[in-house]
């Protein structure tokens, strides 16, 4: 998948999703503030806010007024399942086609892993 063409907020969303899935931001933990994450990633705070809003709209994070956003219970498992479905439907077909074009087989791929 061509990540260079992706909007920055989607790249940030993927970064945050990966951090939730891998346990860097477990259930009940506060996410970095918009300004903090923007500074850390060299992004515009409005872009970070847009990424966070998508997580909020999806019910994966909740806002605690005056405190910040936290990861809701069940979010890591829900995100993992959604990311798996997206990979299998959007990315895997192109990877599988390329493997076929290159004449690679499963045994060969597993040897190099």
C-alpha positions in Angstrom: 0.0 0.0 0.0 1.3 3.4 -0.9 1.6 5.3 2.4 3.1 8.4 0.8 -0.2 9.2 -0.7 -2.1 8.9 2.6 -3.2 12.0 4.4 -1.2 12.8 7.5 -4.2 12.3 9.8 -4.6 8.7 8.5 -0.9 8.1 9.1 -1.3 9.4 12.6 -4.4 7.3 13.1 -2.4 4.2 12.1 0.4 5.1 14.5 -2.1 5.6 17.4 -4.0 2.4 16.5 -0.8 0.4 16.5 0.1 1.8 19.9 -3.3 0.8 21.3 -3.1 -2.7 19.8 0.5 -3.3 21.0 -0.3 -2.2 24.5 1.6 1.1 24.6 -1.8 2.8 25.3 -3.8 0.1 27.2 -7.4 0.3 28.3 -8.0 3.1 30.7 -4.8 4.9 29.9 -4.8 8.5 28.7 -3.5 9.3 25.3 -0.9 12.0 24.9 -2.4 15.5 24.6 -3.0 16.8 21.1 -0.1 19.3 21.5 2.2 16.7 22.9 1.6 14.2 20.1 1.8 17.0 17.5 5.2 18.0 18.8 6.4 14.4 19.1 5.4 13.6 15.5 6.1 17.0 13.9 2.5 17.4 12.9 0.0 20.2 13.1 -2.2 20.0 16.2 -5.3 20.3 14.1 -4.2 17.2 12.2 -3.7 15.3 15.5 -7.1 16.4 16.7 -8.7 15.1 13.5 -7.1 11.7 14.1 -8.3 11.7 17.7 -11.8 12.7 16.6 -12.0 9.6 14.4 -11.1 7.3 17.4 -13.8 9.1 19.5 -16.4 8.8 16.7 -15.6 5.1 16.5 -16.1 4.7 20.3 -12.5 3.7 20.9 -11.6 6.6 23.1 -13.6 8.8 25.5 -13.0 12.4 26.6 -12.8 13.3 30.2 -13.4 17.0 30.3 -10.5 18.9 31.6 -8.3 15.8 31.7 -8.0 14.3 28.3 -8.8 11.3 26.2 -8.5 7.7 27.4 -8.7 4.3 25.7 -12.0 2.7 26.5 -12.4 -0.9 27.7 -12.4 -3.4 24.7 -10.8 -0.9 22.3 -7.6 -2.9 21.7 -9.5 -6.0 20.8 -12.0 -4.1 18.6 -9.2 -2.2 16.9 -7.2 -5.5 16.3 -10.2 -7.1 14.6 -10.9 -4.0 12.5 -7.3 -3.8 11.4 -7.2 -7.5 10.5 -10.4 -7.1 8.4 -9.0 -4.1 6.7 -5.7 -5.8 5.9 -7.3 -8.9 4.5 -9.8 -6.9 2.3 -7.6 -4.0 1.3 -3.9 -4.9 1.4 -3.7 -8.7 1.2 -5.1 -9.0 -2.3 -2.4 -6.8 -3.8 0.3 -8.6 -1.8 -1.0 -11.9 -2.9 -1.1 -10.8 -6.5 2.5 -9.6 -6.3 3.6 -12.9 -4.8 2.0 -14.7 -7.7 3.6 -12.4 -10.3 7.0 -13.0 -8.7 6.5 -16.8 -8.7 7.1 -17.1 -4.9 5.6 -19.9 -2.9 4.7 -20.1 0.8 7.7 -22.3 1.7 10.1 -19.8 0.1 8.4 -16.9 1.9 8.6 -18.6 5.3 12.3 -19.4 4.8 13.1 -15.7 4.5 11.0 -14.6 7.5 
